[in-house]
Amino acid sequence: MATFRLSVYGSKLYESLNLKEKINFVNELCNELATALPVASSRLVPKYRYQRDPTTKRLQVILLLEVISTTNTSDMNVVNIIKDLNSLIIHRDMGPLIFMEYTSLLDDNYGLIKVENFWIKYSFIIILFIAGILLVVLLCFIEQRKNPKAETAVAFKFFIGLVNYVLFIMFTIKYSKAAKGLYTASVTIILISTTFNETVAIFLISYYCRPWLKKHYLITTLFTLLSVVDIYSLMILSSKIGNHPNLSAKFSKCMHKWIFWVGLLAFVKKEIPQFVIMLIYYQKSLNLYLVPYLSLLILFIIIVFNAVWRLNQLFNFLLHPRSSSRGSQAEFFHNNDNENTGYETDKEDNAQDIK
C-alpha cells in the first residue's frame, strides 16, 4: 500500500465530485500512472477511500494505492514500482505526468509514500502503554489491601481520565482535520467539558469546603484546577490514599451527589462522543497512527471501567440502601445520618479551630 496527495486545486476538484465521478477520477489517475511508468495497469489498484491531510493549512486530499506483486521475474517488483512512481511524482514538472489530465493534479512535494506496518513500528510503545496502565491498577490494588478505607477506584479513574484528556487534545490538534467536521466537533467537546467541569468544581469547593480550602489551599487548588480533566479529581481530596491528611477531606453527602451526577453527565456528554469521533476517524483515515490508536484504546478502557464501576454503585445502592460503603462509593446516596445540608464539614472544622 502507498499514499499520494493531490494538489490544492486537484483536492478541491476531487471533493466537488460525486461518488461515481470520484471512482472514475481515481481509475483514470492510476491508468495514467501505469502508462507513464510503464507497468501493467492491473498492478496499480486504486482504493476508493480518501482523507484530508491534517498537516496542511489548505485543503489537500490523500489517496490510497495498492501495488500488486508478481511472480514474473522480468517485471518490476513492488519496491521498484513505488520508488519509480515516487520519483516521477516528485519530478512531475519535468516528466510526462505534467502533460496528462489527472497526474498533473498530483502534489510533487508529497510523492508516493509506502504505508508503514503500524504494529511493527509501534508495538513496543503500545506494550509499554498497556503495561503502565496495569502498573497503576496493581498499585491501586496494593493500596486498597493496605488501606481498605482508601478510594483507589477514584484515583484510577482520574489517571485514565488525565491520559485520555492529553491524548485527545493531541489528536484534535494534529489528526482531527483528516475528516470533515471532526476538528470542530473535537474542539467543541473539549471547550464545553472543560468549562463545565471547572465551573462546577469551583462552585463545590467554594460552597461546601471553605474551611478545608483555607487549611489545605495548595492541594485543594491543584485538584480543583485538574477538574478540567474529570470532576472526580475532587474526590481524591477525600480518598484517604496513603492515609495522608491532605487527602482526608470529609465531604458532605450533598457534595458526593453533585460529583456523582456531574461525573455521569460528563461521561455521557464527553467520553461517549469522543469515542464516536475516534470511530469516525478510523473509518475515514487511510493510515494507523499512534496517538489516535492510544486515544481510542484509553477511551475503550474508560467506557468499560465506567460501565462496571457505575453498575457496581447502583447494585450496592439497591442491595444495601441504608448502608455506607466508601469502597463501593455507595456513600453518594447514603453517606451518614446527618441532614443533607452540606455543612457537616464546616461544623467539624470549626470545632477543631475552637480546640
N, C-alpha and C positions, 0 to 999 in steps of 0.2 A: 504494500500500500504506500502511496505517496500523495502529497498535497501540493497544490499550486494555487496561486492567488490571481484574481482579476484586477485590472487597473481600476482606478476610481470611476472612470467613465463606463468600463465594462461591467463593474459591480452594479451601478445604477441601472444600466440596461438590463442586466440579468434579473434583478429584483422586480423590475417592471413587467416581466413576462408572466404569463400564466403557466400552470404546471406542464401542459403539453409542450409549450414553447421552450420552457427550461430544459426539458428532456431532449428536445431537438438541438438546442444550443450546445449542450454538453456532448451529445453524439457527434455533431459536426466538428466541434473543437478537437475531440480525440482523433477523428479521422484526419484532420489537418496535421496534427502532431505525428501520426503514423506515417503520413506522406512525406513530411519534412525530414524524418529521421534517417532513412526509411525503415519501416518494420511493418509486419502484417497488422492490419487494424484490429484483428481478433485478439491480439496480445495486449492491447490497451483497452481495458474495460472500465467505462465510467461508472461511478457510483452516484446515484441520483440524490445525493444529500449535500447540503452546504451549510456553512456557518459564517457569521460575520467575524472578521478578525478583531478581537478585543484590544489589540495592541496599537491599532492605528487610529488617528484622530478623525480621519474621514472614512466614510463607509467603504469597506473593501471586503469582497466575498472570497472565501476559501473553498475550493472544491477538492473532491477525493477521487483518486485514480488508482485502479488495481492493474499492476503489470503481471501478466501471466508468464510463468516459466515454460520452458520447452525442453524436450529430450533430444532435439536435433542439435548436434554439436556445431553445425555450421551457422546457426542463428545466434544472435546476441543473447547473452544471459540477462537476467533481471537487473543485476548490479550495473552492467554497462548501459542498459537502456535508460535507467534512472540517471546515471552520470551524464550521458549524452543529451538527454532531454533537458536536464538542468543547465547544461552549457548552452544549448540552443535558446532557452528562455532568457537566461542572463544576458546573452548577446543577441537578443531579439531584433534590435535595430540594425544589426549587421548581417543578418541571415534571411532565410526565406519566410520566417514567421511574420515579419512586418508586412509582407505583401498579401497575406491571407486574411480572410474576413474575420475569423474568430480568434486565431492565435495572435493577431495584432492587439487583442484586448488583454493579453496576459501581462502581469506585473513583472518586469525584468529585475526588480530589486528583490524579489522573493525566490524565483527559480522553481525548482521541483525538489521537495524535501521528503525524504523517506520517513515514514511513520515509525518511531522507535517502539520497541517492545516495552510496554509500561511495567510489566511485572519484573522483568529482568533489571530494569533501571531503578525501580523504587521499592522492590520487595524488602530490602533491608530496613529502609526507613519506616515502612508500614509495620514491619515486625516490631521495631523499636517503639512505635506509637502505641500499638496494642499492648506491648509489654509494660509501657509506662502507665497505662490505664489499669492494668491488672495489678501493678505495684501499689497504686493508690487504693485499690479495692482491698489488697492484703493489709495495708497499713490501717485502713478503717476497721477491718475485722479484728486486728490485734488490739487496737484501741478500745473497741467495743467489749472485747473479752476482759481487758484490764479494768475498764471503767464502764459497767453496764448502764450507767445513767447518761453516758455521752451520746449525743445525737450525731453519730458519724454519717448517717444517711444524708443529712443536710450538707455536711462538708463535701461528700462525694458529688451531690447534686450541683453544688456551687462550682466544683472543679470542672466537671464536664460542661457546665454552662459557660464557664470562662473560656475553655478551649474552643467551644462552638462559636462564641462571640468573636474571638480573634480570627478564627478561620473564615467565618462568614464575611467579615469585613475585608479580609484579603481577597476572597472570592469576588466580592462586589466590585472592588477596585480594579482587579486585573482580568477577571474572566467573565463577568456577567453580561458584558456587551456582545458576547458571542451569539446571542439570540435576541431578537427584537422584544423589547418590553421588560426583560429581566433586570436590567440595571435600575430602571425607575422603581420597579416593584421591590427590589432588594434595599435600595436606599430608603424607601418609604417605611418598610418594616423596621429597619434599624432606627430611624429617627423617632417613629411613633413609640416603639417598645422602650427605647432609651429614655425618652421624655416621660412617659407614663410611669415606668418603674421608679425613676429618680424622684418624681413629684410625690408619689405615694410614700416612698421611703422617708423623705424629709418630713412629710406630714406625720407619719407614725412615730418617728424618733422625737420630734419636737413636741408632740401632743401627749404621748404615753411614757416617754423615757427621759424627761427633762433632768431629774436628779442623777440618773445614770450617765447622761451625756455630760453633765458638769464634772463628775468624778472620773470618767473614762473618755475624755474628749477625743484624744487622738485615734484610738482604735475604733470608737463609735463613728467618728467622721469617715475613717477609712472604709468601713463596711457599708456606710450609707452611700458613699460615692460608688462603691462596687455594686450597688444595687442596679446600676445601669445594665449589668450582666444578668442578674437574677435577683428578684426581690427576696429570695431565700438567703441572700448573703447576710441579712439582718439576723436570721436565726442562728448564725454562727456565734453571735454575741451571747446567746443563751445555750450553746451546745454543750458546755462543760467538758470540752475536749481537753485532755491533759490536766483536768481539774484546775485550770488556770483561772484566777479571779477575774481577769478581764473578759473571760468567755463564760461568765456565770450570771448573766443578767436574768432577772425574773420578770419575764413578760406577762402581761395580763392575758386573760382568756380572749378578750376582745381583740387584742393585737394579733394573737395567734390566728383568729378567724380572718382578720384582714389579710394577713400574709398568705393564708391558705387559698382564699378565693382570688386574690390578685395573682398569685402564682398559677392557679388553674386557668385564669383568663389569659395570662401571658403565654402559657403553653399552647392554648388554642389559637391565639392571635399571632404568635411569633414562630415557635418551633415547627408547627404543622405547615404553615405557609412556606417557611424556609425549606422544608423537606420537599414540598411540591415544586418549588423553584429549582432545586437541585435535580429532581427527576426530569423536569422540562429541559434543563441544561444538558443533561446526558443524552436526552433524546435528540437534541439539536447538534451537539458537539461532535466533531469528527475524530478527536483525539482524547485520550485519557490524560489528565493532568493531576499532579499530586495534591494540590490544595483542594480542588473540588472533590476529589475522591475522599480525602480525610474529612472534609466537611460533611459529606453525605454519610460517612461511617459514624461520626460522632453524633449526628442528628438521629440516626437509627438507634444508637445506644440510648440517647436521651428519651426518645419516644417509648422504647421498651421499658426503660427504668421508670419513667413517669407512670406508665400504664400499670406496672406491677406495684409500685410504691403507693399510688393513689387507691388502687383496688384494695391493698392491704389496710390503708387508713379507713376506707369505707367498711371493710369486713370487721375490723376491730370496733368501729363505732356501732355497727349493728349488733355485734355479738356481745359487746360489753358497753352498753350505752352510758353506764354510770361510773365506769372505772377510768382511771387515769394512767396512761401508758406512754411515757415520754419516748421510749424507743420506737414505738409504732406511730408516734405523732397523734394519737387519739386525743391528746390534750387540746387540739384545735377546737374541739367541741365541748369537752368537759375537763377543764384544767384543774379546777379546785372547787371548793364550796363557797367561795366568795361571790359577791354580786358582780355582774358583768359591767363594771364601771370603768375599768382601765386604770384605776388609781391605786391598785394594790401595791404596785412597785413604789409609787411615790410615798405611801404611808410607811413602808418598811424602811426606805432610805432616810426619811425624815426622822424616824425613831432612832436610827443609828447615829444621825447627826447630833441629836439631843444627848445621847450617851457620851 
